């Protein structure tokens, strides 16, 4: 093996190309420069068709509180639909491919064994082919999803799908790397395409809107080549967990609380939720509880929550709560439940309990109003939300988060539902 250096070029394969990957990880890869990028969609082929039709280029609108900065990101060589498993396997078996980044969302890590619908199963096929091709160059799998120990979770998910021989080979040839990613990326608004066209001339069917803030902290464990992400301000660390917990519990935790409590209170966007007196008070409460579980100096946490509040208040970003409300059954167990447990139970964590209660209240309202809840467990949620008796309904909904019947959280959530701010 030649001496690996981050500045060597190579190919990066990205799985799960949506708005976030394009505002964050792929933008950083563009700034790092020099690498070839092949991306795969999460599921549908729509994004692949749209991006390929415009040569892989897309417009990035960085939407500050006062103005937009618009640029064209030109880093993607090809985009394939997730269903193109053969191409992925061929690319992973090629020694030029040195890094795989993933934004497949929380639920993507529990997608099972069918390569047609599971990214970990597809990666397993690719690694088997890489071993069979005799490739010795290490490959790094970098998770960029909102999970604690996301590299660990990814490694487990891939190992579970590997044959015995590739499992043995894995340790010497594959680095599984955790990373903390952060850049709020709402769905693009109707005017975004025109904004890109006016500023750059690019006719863009899939423009990206994002905020000025961006942060990427990556575990410093690459044996092989990787892009020079330092050029994009990326930090490398030996202690990723503290960065992950800070972001998941303070940013994502507050997001989840606002997504449900805000909608229950009758507002639609993050900036409206943080400006709502009672919702904001709940966010403050949740922050106080989450902060007490984080091994970081108070001054650093103060600076972080002050900056977060400003980001949430960005009046031009128009981040809809419904975007964040998706997939609650996989987000709450990462964002809220660990804090409740670490605080010693629901009584010591009323702000986190409010986040859970806002979810049970919101899904109940939504199901009863005849709307679908976007979630991998949408059918179970719909069935549970229809239960008449409050305790039974809350018990059934919390069971979907892994909470046992009779847990003290059930009574706490049932009581908190009644106290949530309403219009
Ligand atoms: C949000 C995240 O969808 C969600 O649940 O909390 O997408 C959030 O905007 C990003 O993690 C910000 O980095």
Boltz pocket constraint, residues with backbone or C-beta under 6 A from the ligand:
constraints:
  - pocket:
      binder: B
      contacts: [[A, 146], [A, 181], [A, 182], [A, 183], [A, 184], [A, 185], [A, 251], [A, 252], [A, 255], [A, 256], [A, 323], [A, 324], [A, 325], [A, 326], [A, 331]]
      max_distance: 6.0
